[in-house]
Amino acid sequence: MKFKDKPERYFLQITFEHMIVQYEDLIWCTKHDEDINNAIAQVKQERLLKLMQSDDGRLANDDLSRYVSEFRQHNNWRINNSLFGVDAI
């Protein structure tokens, strides 16, 4: 292959050069796997701490609790009102 203003090179040469760079990155990742996992765990812990310290988490929990409570009340009302005795017929 010949590109404009560049010396002629073989296609396999170009392909292998790109593959070598990608595999070097892969090798680096495997060598530093523990460090990467530790960094990911630290970021997750920091995010969880920020969420716990913010009011957004409490508001979402309060909304969920209120929703569940209202659902239970409605469900109990529906059950109580849908049941009827034989005398009612």
C-alpha positions in Angstrom: 0.0 0.0 0.0 1.1 3.5 -0.7 -0.3 6.5 1.0 0.1 10.0 -0.2 3.5 11.4 0.7 4.5 8.2 2.6 6.7 5.3 1.7 5.2 2.1 0.5 4.3 -0.4 3.2 2.7 -3.8 3.3 -0.9 -4.2 4.5 0.2 -6.8 7.1 2.8 -4.5 8.5 0.3 -1.8 9.1 -2.2 -4.3 10.6 0.4 -5.8 12.9 1.5 -2.4 14.1 -2.0 -1.6 15.2 -2.5 -5.0 16.8 0.7 -4.7 18.8 -0.4 -1.4 20.3 -3.8 -3.0 21.2 -2.2 -6.1 22.7 0.3 -4.0 24.7 -2.7 -2.1 26.2 -4.3 -5.5 27.0 -1.1 -6.8 28.7 -0.9 -3.6 30.7 -4.5 -4.1 31.9 -3.9 -7.7 32.9 -0.7 -6.7 34.8 -2.5 -4.0 36.7 -5.8 -5.8 37.1 -5.7 -5.6 41.0 -5.0 -1.9 40.9 -7.9 -1.3 38.4 -10.3 -3.3 40.5 -9.3 -1.5 43.7 -9.8 1.9 42.0 -13.2 0.8 40.8 -14.2 -0.3 44.3 -13.0 3.0 45.7 -15.0 5.0 43.2 -18.1 2.9 44.0 -17.6 3.4 47.8 -17.2 7.2 47.3 -20.4 7.3 45.2 -22.3 5.3 47.8 -21.1 7.6 50.6 -22.1 10.7 48.6 -25.6 9.2 48.0 -26.0 8.3 51.6 -25.0 11.9 52.6 -27.3 13.6 50.2 -31.0 14.1 50.8 -31.9 12.5 47.4 -31.5 9.0 48.8 -33.7 9.7 51.8 -36.3 11.3 49.6 -36.4 8.4 47.3 -36.7 6.0 50.2 -39.5 8.1 51.8 -41.4 8.1 48.5 -41.0 4.4 48.1 -42.2 3.7 51.7 -45.2 6.0 51.2 -46.0 4.3 47.9 -45.8 0.8 49.5 -48.0 1.9 52.4 -50.6 3.4 50.1 -50.6 0.3 48.0 -51.1 -2.0 51.0 -54.0 0.2 52.2 -55.6 0.1 48.7 -55.1 -3.6 48.4 -56.7 -4.2 51.8 -59.6 -2.0 51.0 -60.1 -3.8 47.7 -60.0 -7.2 49.4 -62.4 -6.1 52.1 -64.9 -4.6 49.6 -64.7 -7.4 47.1 -65.6 -10.1 49.5 -69.2 -10.6 50.2 -71.2 -13.2 52.1 -73.9 -15.5 50.9 -76.5 -13.4 52.8 -75.7 -10.4 50.5 -77.0 -12.2 47.4 
